[in-house]
Amino acid sequence: MNEVGSVARIAIAVSLLTAACAAISLVTGGDPMLAPELASAAFVAAWLVHAARAARRALAHSQRLSVRTRPASIGGTTVWIVPDSAPVAFVSGFLRPRIYLSRSLVDMLDDRELRGVVLHEGHHRATRAPLRSLVLEAWQHTFKWLPPVRRALLARLAALEIEADAAAVAAGVQPATLASALLKCDPDSQPLVAASAFSTAAEVRIGQLVAWGRAERPEFRRSLPLEWAAPAAAAVALLACHVVGA
C-alpha cells in the first residue's frame, strides 16, 4: 500500500463518515454525534491503555540496556554494544534513540555488512522509529479483532523497514550486502517492545533487496508519518459531523 493509496483511503473513509452523520441528522433531526463520540472515546481509551503498557515495557527495556551496554564507534557512528550471544541489531529509546548491536553480530559481519546495518538503524534513529513502532503496536492491539486492519499495520511496519533499507542502499550499500547481513541476524532474539529491529519483516525485505539488485536502485525519500493518520482522520470526521449537525 503506497502513501497515495493510503491517503486516498483515509480521505474516502472521512467522507463516508461525514455523509453518514449528515444523513442521520437529516432523518432523525437529533444529534448524530452521540454514537460516533462514544465509539471514538472507547477506541481512544483502549489505544491509550495499550500505548501506556507498551511505553512502560519499552522504558524498562531501555533501563536494562543502559546498565548492560557500552558505547563504541563504528564508521564514525556511535553504537551501543549488547553483550549477548544472539546476533541482534535494533534501535531503542523515545527521545534519544540509540543504535544497539550485539557483540556476536559485530564479530560475525564483515565491514561492508556492518556499515549497512548501521546505516539502516541510523535511519530508524533519525526518524524516531521506536516511537512510531509503539504507536503502531498500540493500534495493532486495539484492532486485533479486525484482520484487515492488523494486516495493514503489519504492512506499515514492513514498509518502514524497507524505507530504512532504501536509505542504506542510497548511501552506497549493495543490496546483496544488506541481504547477507539480514540473513545472519536472529529474528527470534530481536526485542519486540518499541524497538525497530534489523531483522523485522525479513522475508519481505529480502525479496525487495533482490529486486533492487536486479533492477535500478530505489530513489530514497522519507515517508509520511501515516501511523498518525487514524487519530487525525477521526478528529477531522468528528469535527465535520459537528459542523454538519449544527
C-alpha positions, 0 to 999 in steps of 0.5 A: 500500500503506497502513501497515495493509496493510503491517503486516498483511503483515509480521505474516502473513509472521512467522507463516508463518515461525514455523509453518514452523520449528515444523513442521520441528522437529516432523518432523525433531526437529533444529534448524530454525534452521540454514537460516533463520540462514544465509539471514538472515546472507547477506541481512544481509551483502549489505544491509550491503555495499550500505548501506556503498557507498551511505553512502560515495557519499552522504558524498562527495556531501555533501563536494562540496556543502559546498565548492560551496554557500552558505547563504541564507534563504528564508521564514525557512528556511535553504537551501543554494544549488547553483550549477548550471544544472539546476533541482534541489531535494533534501535531503542529509546523515545527521545534519544534513540540509540543504535544497539548491536550485539557483540556476536553480530559485530564479530560475525559481519564483515565491514561492508555488512556492518556499515549497512546495518548501521546505516539502516538503524541510523535511519530508524534513529533519525526518524524516531522509529521506536516511537512510531513502532509503539504507536503502531503496536498500540493500534495493532492491539486495539484492532486485533479483532479486525484482520484487515486492519492488523494486516495493514499495520503489519504492512506499515511496519514492513514498509518502514523497514524497507524505507530504512533499507532504501536509505542504506542502499542510497548511501552506497550499500549493495543490496546483496550486502544488506541481504547477507547481513539480514540473513545472519541476524536472529529474528527470534532474539530481536526485542519486540517492545518499541524497538525497530529491529534489523531483522523485522519483516525479513522475508519481505525485505529480502525479496525487495533487496533482490529486486533492487539488485536486479533492477535500478536502485530505489530513489530514497525519500522519507515517508509520511508519518501515516501511523498518525493518520487514524487519530487525525482522520477521526478528529477531522470526521468528528469535527465535520459531523459537528459542523454538519449537525449544527 
